């Protein structure tokens, strides 16, 4: 038989087999494009602009549809109604963490972000309780953030109005806050260990948002058998985790169970009171990965948002001027901003919300997984199915936010200029897996940004109209372009 004809017949049989398996084994799944063998629907997705691909597919198949990323089905939820119905109305059923092989390999199912089942529930419950004990949502944590805001201002003064890249300075402030919570330390902004950790964390975010990592998460075998940037991810992740393991060892040696100092102490005390059903090494590894989750999430998401906020404020100086006028009127020059000020500063509050909406930091959320068989909108989704919730489709909904591609604080203001809440504001996700540090992040964004704008005028190095705010990477996270600016003392 002609080799070409044999190849065509073989491919046809594989396609028919895939279609048969889809119709017989998962016929009640939501509709979606026909998958090819092995690669699934990968050719129908632009890995450089996944959000646009998801949006285009939703126009054909509706707000709930199925994609095959590789050989396994993934249900995509597009639009506020579908996302809210799943994460909030059916929160328990959609509370699983979907597989991200790069993190599965790094965390071994431990920690708070990528664990599942009782381990996740227990860790999240403990973490939320401990964060509250350490001042989350209380005046004590606000004092800590205010102190760090002043350190940030002093560090920016040292630039003497010269051009600078704000990446590391803006990363140091939230990193110091979360470090003080996890292991009671804060670092000098020039500390070499601190700068190394920040550099590794920043590189991790960029690597995770590359097209290559999206491919690796679709075909996990590549992680073991191919060279690539994922090797650097694992190296950086291990370095950060090992640094925290050293801190844990120091805490074990100096622990006083009557006076817990930080997150690590609380964890060690709790585990010391339990009848351990797992080896001590596993327990300490779980603590290290949980602390690494908190460290990474508490640093990188806030610092990236701050960096993006400054870029947008440089591009839209008329918005910056309105914010600074409000700061001058409400706070003045003789005291530091505090959280009580926020209720009297609707435009500033709206600007910060609009930054988070506009930049769409985690476009497709972290993947979820259904914890049991569920009937959802007349479709059957089997237990263990990965679910992707498009936060882009919620944050950029044109019915809720007119001209969603335009940066406009008016999206969060009513006709009288008062701050207007929106159920569509989901940058921290929603439901059972909503970001555990949401309250801290919102406090940091308000206090850090108002402190900067109270003390400095922002001077761009190019004409504002030439500033490009398009993310340079938009995979797991949206990464802003590099830029420089001058902090001119006000």
C-alpha positions in Angstrom: 0.0 0.0 0.0 1.2 3.5 -0.8 2.8 5.0 2.4 1.0 8.3 2.0 -2.4 6.5 1.7 -1.5 4.4 4.8 -0.6 7.5 6.7 -3.9 9.1 5.8 -5.9 6.0 6.7 -4.1 5.8 10.1 -4.8 9.4 10.9 -8.4 9.0 9.9 -8.8 6.0 12.2 -7.2 7.9 15.1 -9.5 10.9 14.6 -12.6 8.6 14.4 -11.4 6.8 17.6 -11.0 10.2 19.3 -14.5 11.2 18.2 -16.0 7.9 19.3 -14.3 8.2 22.8 -15.5 11.8 23.1 -19.1 10.9 22.2 -19.3 7.7 24.2 -17.2 8.5 27.3 -17.9 12.2 27.7 -20.9 12.8 25.5 -22.6 14.8 28.2 -19.7 17.2 28.5 -20.3 20.7 27.2 -19.8 21.2 23.5 -16.5 22.2 22.0 -14.3 22.0 18.9 -13.3 18.5 17.7 -10.0 17.4 19.2 -7.1 15.8 17.3 -5.4 12.8 18.7 -2.7 13.4 21.3 -2.6 17.2 20.9 -6.4 17.8 21.4 -7.4 21.4 20.5 -3.9 22.9 20.9 -3.9 24.1 17.3 -7.1 26.1 17.9 -5.5 28.1 20.7 -3.1 31.0 20.3 -0.7 30.3 23.2 0.5 33.9 22.9 -3.1 35.3 23.4 -5.0 32.5 25.2 -7.7 35.0 26.4 -8.6 36.0 22.8 -8.8 32.4 21.8 -11.1 31.6 24.7 -13.3 34.6 23.8 -13.6 33.6 20.2 -14.5 30.0 21.1 -17.2 31.2 23.5 -18.9 33.0 20.6 -19.2 29.7 18.8 -19.9 27.3 21.7 -21.4 29.5 24.4 -20.2 30.4 27.9 -19.5 26.8 28.9 -17.5 24.6 26.6 -15.0 21.8 26.5 -11.4 21.9 25.2 -8.9 19.1 25.0 -5.6 20.4 26.2 -3.7 17.3 25.2 -5.8 14.1 25.7 -7.8 15.2 28.7 -11.0 17.4 28.6 -11.0 20.8 30.2 -14.2 22.8 30.8 -13.9 26.5 30.1 -16.3 29.0 31.8 -16.5 32.3 30.1 -18.5 35.3 31.4 -19.6 36.5 34.8 -22.7 34.4 35.1 -21.0 31.1 34.4 -17.9 31.9 36.6 -20.1 33.1 39.5 -22.4 30.1 39.2 -19.5 27.7 39.5 -17.2 29.3 42.0 -19.8 30.8 44.3 -23.2 29.0 43.9 -21.5 25.6 43.5 -18.3 26.6 45.5 -17.8 23.2 47.2 -18.1 21.2 43.9 -15.6 23.5 42.1 -13.2 23.9 45.0 -10.6 21.4 43.7 -7.3 22.7 42.4 -6.8 21.6 38.8 -3.5 20.2 37.7 -0.6 22.4 36.7 2.1 19.8 36.2 5.0 22.3 36.7 3.6 23.1 40.2 2.6 19.5 40.9 6.3 18.5 40.4 7.5 21.4 42.5 5.1 21.1 45.4 4.3 17.4 45.4 0.7 18.2 46.3 1.8 20.1 49.5 1.2 23.7 50.5 -1.9 25.9 50.3 -2.1 26.9 46.6 -1.8 23.5 44.8 -3.0 21.0 47.4 -6.4 19.3 47.4 -8.8 17.5 49.7 -8.4 17.5 53.5 -4.8 18.6 53.3 -5.9 21.8 51.5 -8.9 22.4 53.7 -6.8 22.0 56.9 -4.0 24.1 55.6 -6.2 26.9 54.4 -8.2 26.9 57.7 -5.0 27.0 59.7 -3.4 29.7 57.5 -6.5 32.1 57.7 -6.7 31.6 61.4 -3.0 32.3 61.9 -2.9 35.3 59.6 -5.8 36.8 61.7 -3.8 36.0 64.9 -0.9 37.9 63.4 -3.0 40.9 62.7 -4.6 40.4 59.3 -7.5 42.8 59.1 -6.4 44.5 62.4 -4.6 47.7 63.2 -1.4 45.9 64.0 -0.9 44.8 60.4 -1.8 48.2 59.2 0.9 49.7 61.3 3.4 47.2 59.8 2.3 48.2 56.2 2.5 51.9 57.1 6.0 51.5 58.4 7.1 49.7 55.3 5.4 52.4 53.2 7.7 54.9 54.8 10.7 52.7 54.2 9.7 52.6 50.6 9.3 56.4 50.4 12.8 56.8 51.9 14.3 54.3 49.4 12.7 56.2 46.5 14.1 59.5 47.9 17.6 58.0 47.5 17.1 57.9 43.7 17.4 61.8 43.9 15.0 62.2 41.0 17.2 60.2 38.6 15.7 57.7 36.2 15.2 54.3 37.7 13.6 50.9 37.0 11.1 50.5 40.0 10.8 46.7 39.7 12.9 45.7 42.7 12.1 48.6 44.9 8.4 48.0 44.5 9.0 44.3 45.1 10.8 44.9 48.4 8.0 46.6 50.2 5.3 43.8 49.9 8.0 41.2 50.3 9.1 42.7 53.6 5.5 42.7 54.9 4.9 39.0 54.1 8.4 38.1 55.4 7.6 39.8 58.7 4.5 37.7 58.9 6.1 34.4 57.9 9.4 34.6 59.8 9.4 37.9 61.7 12.2 39.4 59.6 12.4 42.4 57.3 15.3 43.1 55.1 17.3 46.2 54.2 16.5 47.1 50.6 20.2 46.5 49.7 20.5 43.2 51.4 22.1 40.8 48.9 20.1 37.7 50.1 16.9 39.8 49.8 17.8 41.0 46.3 18.6 37.4 45.2 15.3 36.1 46.4 13.5 39.0 44.7 15.4 38.3 41.4 14.5 34.6 41.5 10.9 35.4 42.2 10.7 37.9 39.4 12.2 35.4 37.0 9.8 32.7 38.1 6.8 34.9 37.2 8.2 35.6 33.7 9.0 31.9 33.1 5.5 30.8 34.1 4.0 33.3 31.6 5.9 32.0 28.6 4.4 30.0 25.8 6.9 27.2 26.5 5.5 26.7 30.0 1.9 26.5 28.6 3.1 23.7 26.3 4.9 22.0 29.2 1.7 22.1 31.3 -0.2 20.5 28.4 2.5 17.8 27.8 4.1 17.1 31.2 6.6 14.6 29.9 8.5 17.6 28.5 9.3 18.6 32.1 11.4 15.5 32.6 12.9 14.9 29.1 13.5 18.3 27.5 15.7 21.2 28.2 14.1 24.6 28.6 13.3 27.5 30.9 11.3 25.1 33.2 14.6 23.9 34.5 15.4 27.4 35.7 11.9 27.6 37.3 12.6 24.5 39.4 16.1 25.7 40.3 14.7 29.1 41.5 11.7 27.5 43.3 14.0 25.1 45.2 16.3 27.9 46.2 13.5 29.9 47.7 12.1 26.9 49.5 15.5 25.9 50.9 15.9 29.5 52.2 12.7 29.1 54.1 13.7 25.6 55.3 16.7 27.2 56.9 14.4 29.7 58.6 12.3 26.8 59.9 15.4 25.1 61.4 16.3 28.4 63.2 12.8 28.6 64.5 12.9 25.0 65.8 16.0 25.9 67.8 14.5 29.1 69.4 10.9 28.1 69.7 8.9 29.2 72.8 5.5 27.7 72.6 4.1 30.3 75.0 5.1 33.2 72.7 4.5 32.5 69.0 6.3 35.1 67.0 5.2 34.4 63.4 3.5 32.0 61.0 6.3 29.4 61.3 6.1 29.4 65.1 2.3 28.9 65.0 2.7 26.0 62.6 5.4 24.3 64.7 3.3 24.7 67.9 0.2 23.3 66.3 2.0 20.3 64.8 3.7 19.7 68.1 0.4 19.4 69.8 -1.0 16.9 67.3 -0.4 13.1 67.0 1.6 13.2 63.9 0.4 10.7 61.3 3.2 11.6 58.8 7.0 11.7 59.1 8.5 14.9 60.6 10.4 15.5 57.3 7.1 15.6 55.3 5.6 18.0 57.9 8.5 20.4 57.6 8.4 20.1 53.8 4.7 20.9 53.9 5.4 23.9 56.1 8.2 25.1 53.8 6.0 24.9 50.7 3.0 26.6 52.4 5.3 29.4 53.5 6.8 29.6 49.9 3.2 29.8 48.5 2.5 32.7 50.9 5.9 34.4 50.2 5.5 34.2 46.4 1.8 35.2 46.3 2.3 37.9 48.9 5.2 39.4 47.0 4.8 39.1 43.3 1.1 39.8 42.7 1.2 43.0 44.7 4.6 44.2 43.4 3.5 43.5 39.8 0.2 45.4 40.4 2.1 48.4 41.9 4.5 48.4 38.9 1.6 48.3 36.5 -0.2 51.1 38.4 2.8 53.4 38.1 3.1 52.7 34.4 -0.6 53.6 33.9 -0.3 56.7 36.1 2.6 57.8 33.9 0.5 57.3 30.7 -2.5 59.2 32.1 -1.2 62.2 34.0 -4.7 63.8 34.3 -5.8 60.7 36.4 -2.6 61.0 38.5 -3.4 64.7 39.1 -6.9 63.9 40.3 -5.6 61.3 42.7 -2.9 63.6 44.1 -5.5 66.4 44.6 -7.6 64.0 46.6 -4.6 62.9 48.7 -3.7 66.5 49.4 -7.3 67.4 50.4 -7.9 64.3 52.6 -4.5 63.4 54.0 -2.3 66.5 53.5 1.4 66.5 53.9 1.9 66.2 57.6 0.8 62.6 58.3 0.9 59.2 56.6 -2.2 57.8 54.8 -4.2 55.3 56.8 -7.0 52.9 55.9 -9.7 55.2 57.4 -8.8 57.6 54.6 -10.0 55.3 51.9 -13.7 55.9 52.5 -13.1 59.6 52.0 -11.1 59.1 48.8 -13.5 57.6 46.2 -11.4 58.6 43.2 -8.2 57.0 44.5 -10.1 53.9 45.5 -11.7 53.7 42.1 -8.3 54.2 40.4 -6.8 51.3 42.3 -9.7 49.0 41.5 -9.4 50.1 37.8 -5.7 49.2 37.8 -6.6 45.7 39.0 -9.5 45.4 36.5 -7.5 46.7 33.6 -4.3 44.8 34.0 -6.1 41.5 34.4 -3.2 40.1 36.4 -4.2 36.4 36.4 -6.2 36.2 33.2 -7.5 32.6 33.4 -7.2 32.2 37.2 -5.4 29.1 38.6 -7.2 26.0 37.3 -10.0 24.5 39.3 -11.2 20.9 39.4 -14.6 19.5 40.2 -14.5 17.4 43.4 -17.4 15.2 42.5 -19.6 14.3 39.5 -21.8 17.4 38.9 -24.6 18.4 36.6 -23.9 22.0 35.6 -26.3 23.8 33.2 -27.6 20.5 31.9 -24.1 19.2 31.2 -22.4 16.4 33.0 -18.9 17.2 34.4 -17.2 14.1 35.8 -15.2 14.2 39.1 -11.6 15.3 38.5 -12.3 17.4 35.4 -10.1 20.5 35.1 -12.1 23.8 34.9 -10.7 27.0 33.6 -12.5 30.2 34.7 -11.8 33.2 32.4 -11.4 36.2 34.8 -10.7 38.3 31.7 -14.2 37.7 30.5 -15.5 39.0 33.9 -13.2 42.0 34.4 -13.5 43.1 30.8 -17.3 42.6 30.4 -18.6 45.5 28.3 -22.0 45.5 29.9 -20.6 46.1 33.3 -17.6 48.2 32.2 -18.3 50.3 29.1 -15.2 50.4 26.9 -13.4 47.8 29.0 -10.2 48.2 27.0 -9.9 51.8 28.2 -8.3 52.6 31.6 -11.0 54.7 33.3 -11.5 55.0 37.1 -15.1 56.0 36.2 -15.9 52.3 35.9 -16.0 52.3 39.7 -17.7 55.7 40.3 -21.4 56.6 40.2 -22.9 59.7 38.8 -22.2 61.7 42.0 -18.5 60.6 42.1 -19.0 58.1 44.9 -17.2 54.8 44.9 -19.3 52.1 43.2 -18.8 48.4 44.0 -19.1 45.8 41.3 -19.8 42.0 41.7 -17.7 41.7 38.5 -14.5 42.8 40.4 -12.8 39.4 40.7 -9.0 39.9 40.4 -8.6 37.7 43.5 -10.9 35.0 42.1 -14.0 34.1 44.1 -15.5 31.3 46.2 -13.7 28.7 48.2 -10.3 29.3 46.5 -10.4 33.1 46.7 -6.9 34.5 47.5 -6.2 34.1 51.2 -4.3 37.4 51.3 -6.9 39.6 49.6 -7.3 41.9 52.6 -3.6 42.4 53.0 -3.1 43.0 49.3 -5.8 45.6 49.1 -4.4 47.4 52.2 -0.9 47.4 50.7 -2.0 48.7 47.3 -3.8 51.6 48.9 -1.1 52.5 51.5 1.9 52.1 49.2 0.4 54.0 46.2 -1.0 56.9 48.3 2.3 57.2 50.1 4.2 57.3 46.8 1.9 59.9 45.3 1.8 62.0 48.5 5.6 62.4 48.4 6.5 62.3 44.7 5.5 63.5 41.3 6.0 60.9 38.6 8.0 61.9 35.6 8.1 59.7 32.5 11.2 59.5 30.3 9.1 59.6 27.1 5.9 61.4 26.0 3.0 59.8 27.8 1.2 59.1 24.6 4.2 56.9 23.5 4.0 54.7 26.7 2.9 51.2 25.8 1.0 49.4 28.6 0.6 46.1 26.7 1.9 43.2 28.7 5.0 41.6 27.3 3.9 38.2 28.5 0.4 37.0 29.3 0.4 33.3 30.2 -0.2 32.5 33.9 0.2 36.2 34.7 0.2 39.5 32.8 3.8 40.8 32.9 4.1 44.6 32.3 6.9 45.9 30.0 10.1 47.2 31.6 10.2 51.0 32.1 12.0 53.7 33.9 10.7 56.9 35.6 11.9 59.7 37.9 10.4 60.1 41.4 10.5 63.9 41.8 10.0 65.0 45.5 6.7 66.8 45.8 
